[in-house]
Amino acid sequence: MKMDSIMLKIRIVLIILKIKICKYKTTIILIINFIKITFLLVIFETMKKILSFLFCTYLLLVHNACVQSQTVDVDAFQKGLQNKNAQFLDVRSSEEFASGHIKGAMLAPIQDAEEFNRRISALDKSKPIYVYCLSGGRSKRAAAILRKEGFTEVNELEGGITAWRAQGKEVEGNNNTVQITPAAYQEMLKAATYVLVDIGAPWCPPCRKMEPIYKKMHQQFSNKIHFIKVDGGVQTLIIQDQQVVHMPTFILYKEGKEVWRAEGILEEKEMEAVIKKQIN
């Protein structure tokens, strides 16, 4: 009987031990699984960061591959003139531009940041752009801005217009143009009851963008309005007299008095509506 009691106790102890071992085993398994899951999560997050970095690097490489920027010599720059889609930008001052510039070039003076940004906003970023200054310093700065703004192909003239002239290449300027005096300007306004003056310049990007709209207005309202174009890059007396800040500037006169003025790029419908309102 005593032996049976001892055996029973031994069995009970063994059962208790077995239960505890099972509990410990379960706990150990849970801990191991937790460690595995944590490890996998760490690996996953690390891989995410690596893949994100690789993807960003890929996008940067693709962007750099798309954005072409190079310094070209005089011959290559001149060859670019034959490209109908090419845009040519002189980043010197208006005074330097007037003293002589490459034919077909538009002016965007780099020293005036606000005006420079306003003028390049009228250009097509998908088309090649050729930039030059006097010797290359300012065009380098301008090219960096153009690339940053998303222009896909930027070409700088090595040595600037100085190198261009040194090789005997042709330049054009308007130094000998006769100035229109304020008095002569007032006489021009007497040509009709309504006169619309467009003060712009061939080298001004926004002016070129507005040219087709201006021509449409001329076709539509030529029976009621007398149209006058003033080259603001040359007629400095008129620029000062009429206090023109930006080009193009459009001024509508009625019997010699200003009734409407606008500057920069306008929508065709906007300009048409204003003119109709004034003349009707």
PyMOL commands that set and color helices and strands:
alter all, ss='L'
color gray80, all
select helices_A, chain A and resi 2-66+74-80+94-98+113-120+137-148+160-166+182-191+205-221+236-241+268-279
alter helices_A, ss='H'
color red, helices_A
select strands_A, chain A and resi 68-72+87-90+106-107+129-132+153-157+194-200+225-231+249-254+257-263
alter strands_A, ss='S'
color yellow, strands_A
deselect
rebuild
show_as cartoon
